[in-house]
């Protein structure tokens, strides 16, 4: 039988089972999020993703930023070669997408928007490239910064949910996948800024994984 604790055996807090969603996040347990995605259903999952300006081929969402060159993110750019050749968002693709793979094609800007909404208690704000616009030769101190612009009229999720995600991100750093990654991360763990995060890996065609870290 496979060792369910694995690489986390010597971390400050090894996983225990059954595992709740917060700890599944910290330990990056793909199976739990795959099951959660399938339980949520493709329609609900895709519609929620679109609230973060993620696109599907038939519904392109322009990123809400003050430059025209920003490229859209996709829940899936196409469905060719998946779901047994059917033009549908099947359970297999949903399960893969729910833990961050599948056909997701997200820009760093979109991931920044998701992370900032977690920091802002579920409120999504439009990112801005410029802090302020100041005419040439004018004292910049006399011009206000660009005011935050909320996307939508209500938060995308509750403040309680946002707090739970922040706590899970902190757990990831303290004893989860970041905390288990070795001494090179001690400055992150011990920072006075109380940093939280999330690791991720994605397999690509040449069999080498892409690795990323998201911090808040």
Secondary structure, 3 states (H helix, E strand, C coil): CCCCCHHHCCCCCCCCCCCCHHHHHHCCCHHHHHHHHHHHCHHHHHHHHHCCCEEECCECCCCCCCCCCCCCEEEECCCCCCHHHCCCCCHHHHHHHHCCCCCCECCHHHHHHHHHHHHCCCCCECCCCCCCCCCCCCCHHHCCCCCCCECCCCCCCCHHHHHHHHHHHHHHHHCCCCHHHCHHHHHHHCCCCCCCEEEEEEECCCCCEEEEEEEC
